[in-house]
Amino acid sequence: MNVCECVISCKSGDQVIYRGVKKEDAEALYQHQCTIAQETYFTSLYPEELLYNIERKVERIKEIQSHPVHFQIVAINDGKIVGQAEVRVVKNHLKYKHRANIGISIDRDHWGMGIGSSLMKLALHQAKENGLEQMELGVYADNERAIHLYQKYGFEQCGIWKNAFKLKDGTYRDEILMSKIL
């Protein structure tokens, strides 16, 4: 599913371009993923777990573009991908097609600029346009910034996975499950 391009001024006054992902973004998306994996443990993978396979990334982008509901939005500042939001149906079975998962990532240099809010607004709007009825996500219980963003846009806690993440230092983090009816 393609997403319309728009430009939104962020809190710093910078102009950020938001648009649907393109296959030409594969390398830049990989670099974004590497950056955020090094900046915080609030991701699903450690940097060394990220496999450099641009062909696979291009195929994944093509899958998103050709799917009638899935979409990915990139946020571009000064020619660099600094954030992204991806929405995918939970399962392609009839009983699940009304539900989708959303994931958002923003590099640390762009935290607090309103990019997360813009990505969330655009993603929720596009999800509704695509016929989705419910958005779902999981977030580290100690990721207060993300939880605040999700609550700001109407997500409510619907469960907790205890010890969902085990970090390299041996500590555990719970995962808060949240959802929003569109």
Secondary structure as the mmCIF struct_conf table of DSSP 4:
data_model
#
loop_
_struct_conf.conf_type_id
_struct_conf.id
_struct_conf.beg_label_comp_id
_struct_conf.beg_label_asym_id
_struct_conf.beg_label_seq_id
_struct_conf.end_label_comp_id
_struct_conf.end_label_asym_id
_struct_conf.end_label_seq_id
STRN STRN1 CYS A 6 SER A 9
TURN_TY1_P TURN_TY1_P1 LYS A 11 SER A 12
BEND BEND1 GLY A 13 GLY A 13
STRN STRN2 GLN A 15 GLY A 20
HELX_RH_3T_P HELX_RH_3T_P1 LYS A 23 ASP A 25
HELX_RH_AL_P HELX_RH_AL_P1 ALA A 26 GLU A 39
BEND BEND2 TYR A 41 TYR A 41
BEND BEND3 THR A 43 LEU A 45
HELX_RH_3T_P HELX_RH_3T_P2 PRO A 47 GLU A 49
HELX_RH_AL_P HELX_RH_AL_P2 ILE A 54 SER A 66
BEND BEND4 HIS A 67 VAL A 69
STRN STRN3 PHE A 71 ASN A 77
TURN_TY1_P TURN_TY1_P2 ASP A 78 GLY A 79
STRN STRN4 LYS A 80 VAL A 89
BEND BEND5 VAL A 90 VAL A 90
BEND BEND6 ASN A 92 HIS A 93
TURN_TY1_P TURN_TY1_P3 LEU A 94 HIS A 98
STRN STRN5 ARG A 99 ILE A 106
HELX_RH_3T_P HELX_RH_3T_P3 ARG A 108 HIS A 110
TURN_TY1_P TURN_TY1_P4 TRP A 111 GLY A 112
BEND BEND7 MET A 113 GLY A 114
HELX_RH_AL_P HELX_RH_AL_P3 ILE A 115 GLU A 129
TURN_TY1_P TURN_TY1_P5 ASN A 130 GLY A 131
STRN STRN6 GLN A 134 TYR A 140
TURN_TY1_P TURN_TY1_P6 ALA A 141 ASP A 142
HELX_RH_AL_P HELX_RH_AL_P4 GLU A 144 LYS A 152
TURN_TY1_P TURN_TY1_P7 TYR A 153 GLY A 154
STRN STRN7 GLU A 156 LYS A 166
TURN_TY1_P TURN_TY1_P8 LYS A 168 ASP A 169
BEND BEND8 GLY A 170 GLY A 170
STRN STRN8 TYR A 172 ILE A 181
#
